């Protein structure tokens, strides 16, 4: 078991002065993307090579979280990112260490994409790629838990809630509900026990922003949860995370254990009357458990199905007690808000969508990875300035936001600012941060069918509109994709979308038609080409004309 002897009263500056300084620091990304490309072996080899070249006293090798540009991994950063090497292999290790003496590393591929970083505003991700996510001391050295200390020492709970409300932060899990308003509702409800739950059940295809935060800076999420617990009067917290995130689970377990060992979780935190503990709950991967009432049922050990609201969890949640639920990114945003003030955070973003948003940018784009941008930045800036545009000289066709219950935005709306209201107007949502770019080789009928298949499979089956509606919509989309549908089938599909959207019990069923409706709205000609002309313009679907039986 790890053991720490840490003076929590020591300031960040004092910690830095007391820590032995080295001339060089090599940071190796050990988040999931780079680990899949064997970055752990590269880190081990770098440590051995530093020792072999006699540089152990002047150089430290550190495993860190995601540096952002996942498509260029494995990434190795030297001296606070002054040089970043991409696509590093074991054959590059010796040259990297040798170059620390001033010699030019001629054979290594340096990362030279300033636009990827310059257009970002890293608040949630400020520590990602810089600190060791498995070392609480590294987090403290970066100013970790200063916000919790400030809240406990200087701010009554109501003032913490007011500061969050002043920031304009809205929930980053998809619905975009004002965070301060939710906290105030839970705070005013009376209960012998209150709970804080972090929703880490990120299940959207193509979304990995929350996973990246947990793998890169888990203590930050714990600190945000502790501040929330103090603000609303809770003493117990849970992190609900899907089993498909083994590295995030491992690092959360380490983070919780270390925080408990140094007195940042548990009884009388920072020598105050405030006590708060956190447990992990690992889900089996049901997408519907991202819905808060289904999540609560799963935490309680029941089948994860949604309930009719009201009552809302803020009034009657986990085991019937007032419960605050926010997602990973929301909690990770809290420490800098408390540290710097709500007005500071509100200067970023737009008048109605404050702050920044973390996105997982992927699909047919040159530079894919995890980014953080101020809300209000346009889709064009994100895709072309940060993402580098479409590979192979192909044309941009659409970008899908909000996961399987979001929508597809076509190229004529590339200059749309990314905020809650603007995306809803286009038939999409921001969701938890998935952003999938599509080029001219993509068939939008096939895209709608893919996401409907996902929703059909993930429906819990509790309500008929979702259970039957998603299955029927999938069957109709299959008919269209194969060229076997009629215009009457297209009309039926639109009616089913409207009915399911209005009648489904929870957010999954209510928003499942979004990909279909948005593609029909912006790409109806492709649907008609499959139906009337029996062709797929993108040449993706196996379309065949209807053969009428002879009388």
C-alpha positions in Angstrom: 0.0 0.0 0.0 1.2 3.5 -0.8 2.1 5.7 2.1 2.5 9.5 2.1 3.9 11.9 4.7 2.5 15.2 3.3 2.1 18.5 5.0 -1.2 19.7 3.6 -0.7 23.2 5.0 2.4 23.7 2.7 1.7 26.1 -0.1 2.3 25.4 -3.7 5.3 27.7 -3.9 6.8 26.1 -0.7 6.3 22.7 -2.3 8.1 23.7 -5.4 11.0 25.2 -3.4 11.3 22.0 -1.3 11.2 19.6 -4.2 14.6 18.7 -5.7 14.9 20.3 -9.1 16.1 18.5 -12.2 17.4 20.1 -15.4 15.3 18.0 -17.7 11.9 16.3 -17.5 10.7 13.8 -20.1 6.9 13.3 -20.0 5.4 10.2 -21.7 1.6 10.1 -22.4 0.2 7.0 -20.7 -3.5 7.6 -21.4 -5.4 4.8 -23.3 -4.7 6.0 -26.8 -0.9 6.1 -26.4 -0.8 3.0 -24.2 -2.4 1.1 -27.1 0.7 2.1 -29.0 3.0 0.8 -26.2 3.9 4.1 -24.5 4.3 2.2 -21.2 7.2 0.3 -22.8 8.7 3.5 -24.1 8.5 5.1 -20.6 10.3 2.1 -19.1 13.0 2.2 -21.9 13.5 6.0 -21.3 14.0 5.5 -17.6 16.6 2.8 -18.3 18.3 4.9 -21.0 18.6 7.9 -18.7 20.3 5.7 -16.1 22.5 4.1 -18.8 23.7 7.5 -20.0 24.4 8.7 -16.4 21.7 11.4 -16.4 19.6 10.2 -13.5 20.5 13.2 -11.4 19.6 15.8 -14.1 16.7 14.1 -15.8 13.3 12.7 -14.6 11.0 10.5 -16.6 7.3 10.9 -15.8 4.2 9.1 -17.0 1.5 11.7 -17.6 -2.1 11.9 -18.9 -3.4 12.7 -22.4 -1.6 15.5 -24.3 -4.5 15.9 -26.6 -3.4 15.0 -30.1 -4.2 11.3 -29.9 -3.8 10.7 -33.7 0.0 11.5 -33.4 0.8 9.1 -30.5 2.7 7.9 -28.7 3.7 11.4 -27.6 6.8 12.3 -25.6 7.2 15.8 -24.3 10.6 17.3 -23.2 10.9 20.1 -20.7 7.3 21.5 -20.3 6.4 20.8 -23.9 9.2 22.9 -25.5 9.7 19.9 -27.7 7.1 17.2 -28.3 7.9 14.1 -30.3 5.2 12.2 -32.1 4.9 8.5 -33.2 7.7 7.6 -30.8 9.1 4.1 -31.0 11.6 2.1 -28.9 14.2 2.9 -31.6 13.9 6.6 -30.8 14.6 6.3 -27.0 18.4 6.6 -27.1 18.3 9.7 -29.4 15.7 11.4 -27.2 17.9 11.1 -24.1 21.1 11.9 -26.0 19.5 15.1 -27.3 19.1 16.4 -23.8 22.8 17.4 -23.9 22.1 19.9 -26.7 22.6 17.7 -29.7 20.0 17.9 -32.4 17.6 14.9 -32.6 17.6 14.7 -36.4 15.7 11.5 -37.0 12.7 12.1 -34.7 9.4 13.5 -35.8 8.7 16.7 -33.9 5.1 17.7 -33.3 4.7 21.1 -35.1 1.0 21.9 -35.1 0.7 25.2 -33.2 -2.9 25.7 -34.4 -4.0 22.6 -32.6 -3.0 24.1 -29.2 -3.2 27.9 -29.9 -7.0 27.9 -30.5 -7.8 26.0 -27.3 -8.6 27.4 -23.8 -7.5 24.6 -21.4 -9.3 24.9 -18.1 -10.5 21.4 -17.4 -7.5 20.0 -19.2 -4.9 22.4 -17.7 -3.1 19.5 -15.9 -3.6 16.9 -18.6 -0.2 15.9 -20.1 1.6 17.7 -17.3 1.1 15.8 -14.1 1.4 12.1 -13.0 -2.3 11.0 -12.5 -1.2 8.4 -10.1 0.6 10.8 -7.7 -1.4 13.0 -5.4 1.7 15.1 -4.6 2.0 16.0 -8.3 -1.6 17.3 -8.2 -0.9 19.3 -5.0 2.2 20.8 -6.7 -0.1 22.0 -9.5 -2.4 23.8 -7.1 -4.7 20.9 -6.4 -7.1 21.1 -3.4 -6.4 24.8 -3.0 -10.0 25.4 -4.1 -11.3 22.9 -1.5 -9.2 24.6 1.2 -10.5 28.0 0.1 -14.1 26.8 0.3 -13.7 25.2 3.7 -11.7 28.1 5.2 -13.3 31.1 3.7 -16.7 30.4 2.2 -20.0 29.3 3.7 -21.8 26.6 1.7 -24.3 29.1 0.3 -21.5 31.3 -1.0 -20.0 28.3 -2.9 -23.3 27.7 -4.5 -23.7 31.3 -5.4 -20.2 31.4 -7.0 -21.0 28.4 -9.1 -24.3 30.1 -10.2 -22.4 33.3 -11.0 -20.0 31.4 -13.3 -22.9 30.4 -15.6 -21.7 26.8 -15.7 -24.2 24.5 -17.2 -24.1 20.7 -16.9 -21.6 19.2 -19.3 -23.4 15.8 -19.5 -25.8 16.8 -22.3 -28.9 18.5 -21.0 -27.1 21.7 -20.1 -29.1 22.4 -16.9 -27.6 25.4 -14.9 -25.3 23.8 -12.4 -25.7 26.5 -9.7 -29.5 26.1 -9.8 -29.3 22.3 -9.4 -26.9 22.7 -6.5 -29.2 25.2 -4.8 -32.2 22.9 -5.2 -30.4 20.0 -3.5 -28.9 22.3 -0.8 -32.3 23.5 0.3 -33.9 20.1 0.5 -33.8 18.6 4.0 -32.6 15.1 4.5 -30.7 13.2 7.1 -28.4 12.0 4.4 -27.5 13.7 1.1 -25.5 12.2 -1.8 -23.2 13.4 -4.6 -22.9 11.2 -7.7 -20.5 11.6 -10.5 -21.9 10.3 -13.8 -18.9 8.7 -15.5 -21.0 6.5 -17.7 -19.9 8.0 -21.0 -21.3 5.7 -23.6 -21.6 7.7 -26.8 -19.9 6.1 -29.8 -16.9 8.2 -30.6 -16.9 10.0 -27.3 -13.9 9.7 -24.9 -13.5 13.2 -23.3 -14.7 12.1 -19.8 -12.5 9.0 -19.9 -9.5 11.2 -20.8 -10.2 13.6 -17.8 -10.4 10.6 -15.4 -7.2 9.0 -16.8 -5.3 12.3 -16.8 -6.4 14.2 -13.7 -8.6 12.0 -11.4 -7.8 14.1 -8.2 -9.4 17.1 -9.9 -12.8 15.2 -10.2 -12.5 14.1 -6.5 -11.9 17.7 -5.5 -14.9 19.0 -7.4 -17.1 16.4 -5.8 -15.8 17.3 -2.3 -16.6 21.0 -3.0 -20.0 20.1 -4.2 -20.6 17.9 -1.1 -19.6 20.8 1.2 -21.9 23.2 -0.7 -25.0 21.0 -0.5 -24.4 19.3 2.9 -23.5 15.8 1.7 -21.2 13.3 3.4 -21.2 10.5 0.8 -20.3 10.3 -2.9 -20.3 7.7 -5.6 -18.6 7.6 -9.0 -20.6 5.5 -11.5 -18.3 4.4 -14.2 -18.6 1.8 -17.0 -16.5 -1.3 -16.9 -15.2 -0.6 -20.4 -12.9 2.1 -18.8 -10.4 -0.1 -17.0 -7.5 2.4 -16.9 -9.8 5.2 -15.6 -11.1 2.8 -12.9 -7.6 1.9 -11.9 -6.5 5.5 -11.6 -9.6 6.5 -9.7 -9.0 3.7 -7.2 -5.4 4.9 -6.7 -6.6 8.6 -6.4 -9.3 7.8 -3.9 -6.8 5.7 -1.8 -4.2 8.4 -1.9 -6.6 11.2 -1.0 -7.8 9.2 2.0 -4.3 8.5 3.1 -3.3 12.2 3.2 -6.6 13.4 4.7 -8.3 14.9 1.7 -11.1 12.4 1.8 -12.7 10.9 4.9 -13.2 12.4 8.4 -12.4 16.0 9.3 -11.0 17.0 5.9 -8.2 19.6 6.2 -8.7 19.6 9.9 -12.3 21.0 9.6 -15.7 19.5 10.7 -16.4 18.5 7.1 -16.3 14.8 6.3 -16.8 13.2 2.9 -16.0 9.8 1.4 -16.3 8.4 -2.2 -16.9 4.9 -3.5 -16.8 3.6 -7.0 -19.7 1.8 -8.6 -18.8 0.0 -11.9 -21.6 -0.4 -14.4 -22.0 -3.1 -17.0 -22.1 -0.7 -19.9 -25.8 -0.1 -20.3 -26.2 3.2 -22.2 -29.5 4.0 -20.5 -27.7 4.2 -17.2 -26.4 7.6 -18.3 -29.9 8.8 -17.5 -29.9 9.9 -13.9 -32.8 7.9 -12.5 -31.6 4.7 -14.2 -28.1 5.4 -12.9 -29.5 5.7 -9.4 -31.3 2.4 -9.7 -28.1 0.7 -10.8 -26.1 2.2 -7.9 -28.8 0.8 -5.6 -28.2 -2.7 -7.1 -31.4 -2.7 -9.1 -32.0 -3.0 -12.8 -31.0 0.2 -14.5 -34.3 1.5 -15.9 -35.5 5.1 -15.7 -38.4 6.4 -13.5 -41.0 9.0 -14.2 -40.1 12.4 -12.9 -41.0 14.2 -10.6 -39.8 13.7 -8.0 -36.4 14.6 -9.3 -33.2 13.3 -7.7 -32.6 16.6 -6.2 -35.6 15.9 -4.0 -35.7 12.1 -3.8 -32.8 10.3 -5.4 -30.4 7.7 -4.1 -32.3 5.6 -1.5 -35.0 8.3 -1.4 -32.6 11.0 -0.3 -31.7 14.4 -1.9 -29.0 13.6 -4.5 -26.8 15.8 -6.7 -25.7 14.2 -10.0 -23.2 15.9 -12.3 -20.9 14.4 -14.9 -17.1 14.2 -14.9 -16.4 17.4 -16.8 -18.8 19.4 -14.7 -17.1 18.4 -11.5 -13.7 18.9 -13.0 -14.7 22.5 -13.8 -15.5 23.4 -10.2 -12.0 23.7 -8.7 -10.9 26.5 -11.1 -14.2 28.3 -10.6 -13.8 28.4 -6.8 -10.1 29.1 -7.1 -10.5 32.1 -9.5 -14.1 33.1 -9.0 -17.4 32.8 -10.9 -16.8 36.1 -12.8 -13.5 34.8 -14.1 -15.1 31.7 -15.6 -18.0 33.7 -17.0 -15.7 35.7 -19.2 -15.2 32.7 -21.5 -17.9 31.5 -23.8 -21.1 33.4 -24.9 -23.8 35.3 -23.1 -26.0 32.1 -22.8 -23.3 29.4 -22.8 -20.5 30.3 -20.4 -17.1 28.7 -20.2 -15.3 26.0 -22.1 -16.3 22.6 -23.4 -14.1 19.5 -23.8 -14.7 17.6 -27.1 -13.4 14.3 -28.5 -12.8 15.3 -32.1 -12.6 12.2 -34.3 -13.7 10.8 -37.7 -12.6 12.0 -41.1 -10.3 14.8 -39.8 -6.6 15.2 -40.1 -5.9 15.8 -36.3 -8.1 13.8 -33.9 -8.0 13.9 -30.2 -9.3 15.6 -27.1 -9.7 19.4 -27.2 -11.1 22.1 -25.0 -12.4 25.3 -26.6 -14.4 28.3 -25.4 -18.1 27.9 -26.2 -19.0 30.0 -29.1 -16.1 28.9 -31.3 -17.5 27.9 -34.7 -17.6 24.4 -36.1 -15.3 25.6 -39.0 -12.6 26.8 -36.5 -12.7 23.5 -34.6 -12.7 21.3 -37.7 -10.2 23.2 -39.9 -8.0 25.3 -37.5 -7.7 22.7 -34.7 -8.5 19.5 -36.6 -6.6 20.4 -39.7 -9.5 19.8 -42.1 -10.5 16.7 -44.1 -7.7 14.3 -45.1 -7.0 13.3 -48.7 -8.4 16.5 -50.2 -12.0 15.3 -49.8 -14.9 17.5 -49.1 -16.5 18.0 -45.7 -20.1 16.7 -45.5 -21.3 16.8 -42.0 -20.3 16.7 -38.3 -22.3 14.6 -35.8 -22.5 16.1 -32.3 -24.2 14.8 -29.2 -23.7 11.1 -29.7 -26.4 8.6 -30.9 -29.1 10.9 -29.7 -27.6 14.0 -31.3 -27.7 15.2 -34.9 -25.7 15.8 -38.0 -24.8 19.3 -39.1 -24.1 19.9 -42.8 -21.4 22.1 -44.4 -23.7 25.1 -44.9 -23.7 25.6 -41.1 -20.0 25.3 -40.6 -19.9 28.9 -39.3 -22.4 28.1 -36.5 -21.1 28.8 -33.0 -20.9 25.8 -30.8 -23.2 26.4 -27.9 -26.3 24.8 -26.5 -28.9 27.0 -28.3 -27.3 27.0 -31.7 -26.9 23.3 -32.0 -30.5 22.7 -30.8 -31.7 25.0 -33.6 -30.0 22.7 -36.1 -31.6 19.6 -34.7 -28.6 18.5 -32.7 -27.3 18.8 -29.1 -23.9 19.2 -27.5 -24.1 16.0 -25.5 -21.2 14.9 -23.5 -18.7 16.1 -26.1 -18.5 13.6 -29.0 -17.8 15.3 -32.4 -17.5 13.0 -35.4 -16.5 14.5 -38.7 -17.8 13.0 -41.9 -16.6 13.5 -45.5 -18.2 13.0 -48.9 -17.7 9.2 -48.7 -20.3 9.0 -45.9 -23.9 8.0 -46.6 -26.3 9.8 -44.3 -28.9 7.1 -44.6 -26.3 4.6 -43.3 -25.3 7.0 -40.5 -29.0 7.4 -39.4 -29.4 3.6 -39.5 -26.2 3.0 -37.5 -27.2 5.3 -34.7 -30.8 3.9 -34.6 -29.4 0.4 -34.4 -27.4 1.6 -31.3 -30.5 3.1 -29.7 -32.6 0.0 -30.4 -29.9 -2.2 -28.8 -29.5 0.1 -25.8 -33.2 0.7 -25.1 -34.0 -0.7 -21.7 -37.4 -1.8 -23.0 -39.4 -0.3 -20.1 -41.6 1.9 -22.3 -43.3 0.9 -25.5 -42.6 4.0 -27.6 -38.8 3.5 -27.2 -38.8 -0.3 -27.2 -41.0 -0.7 -30.3 -40.4 2.7 -31.9 -36.6 2.4 -32.2 -37.0 -1.1 -33.6 -39.5 0.0 -36.2 -37.5 3.0 -37.2 -34.4 0.8 -37.6 -36.4 -1.6 -39.9 -37.7 1.3 -42.0 -34.1 2.7 -42.4 -32.9 -0.7 -43.4 -35.6 -0.8 -46.1 -34.5 2.6 -47.3 -30.8 1.7 -47.3 -31.5 -1.4 -49.4 -33.7 0.4 -51.9 -36.8 -1.5 -50.9 -38.7 1.4 -49.4 -41.5 3.6 -50.7 -42.4 7.3 -50.1 -45.1 6.0 -47.8 -42.4 4.3 -45.7 -40.5 7.6 -45.5 -43.7 9.3 -44.3 -44.2 6.5 -41.7 -40.6 6.9 -40.5 -41.2 10.6 -39.8 -44.4 9.9 -37.9 -42.7 7.3 -35.8 -39.9 9.8 -35.0 -42.5 12.4 -33.8 -44.4 9.8 -31.7 -41.3 8.4 -30.1 -40.0 11.8 -29.3 -43.2 12.8 -27.6 -44.2 9.6 -25.8 -40.9 8.0 -24.6 -40.3 7.8 -20.9 -36.7 9.1 -20.7 -34.1 11.1 -22.6 -32.8 8.1 -24.5 -36.1 7.5 -26.3 -37.1 11.1 -26.5 -33.9 12.0 -28.3 -33.3 8.7 -30.2 -35.0 10.1 -33.4 -32.7 13.1 -33.5 -30.1 11.6 -35.9 -33.0 10.5 -38.2 -34.7 13.9 -38.1 -31.6 15.9 -38.6 -30.4 13.8 -41.5 -33.9 14.0 -43.1 -33.9 17.8 -42.6 -30.5 18.4 -44.1 -30.0 15.4 -46.4 -33.5 14.5 -47.6 -32.2 14.1 -51.2 -30.0 11.2 -50.2 -33.1 9.4 -48.8 -35.1 10.1 -51.9 -32.2 8.8 -54.1 -32.3 5.5 -52.3 -36.1 5.3 -52.6 -36.8 6.8 -56.0 -33.6 6.1 -58.0 -32.4 3.0 -56.1 -28.9 4.4 -55.8 -26.7 5.4 -52.9 -24.9 8.7 -53.8 -22.0 7.8 -51.6 -21.9 4.2 -52.9 -22.0 2.8 -49.4 -25.3 1.0 -49.3 -26.1 -2.2 -51.3 -29.1 -0.8 -53.1 -31.2 -2.9 -55.4 -34.5 -2.0 -57.1 -37.8 -3.5 -56.0 -38.7 -6.5 -58.1 -42.5 -6.8 -58.5 -43.9 -10.3 -58.6 -45.6 -11.4 -61.8 -49.4 -11.8 -61.5 
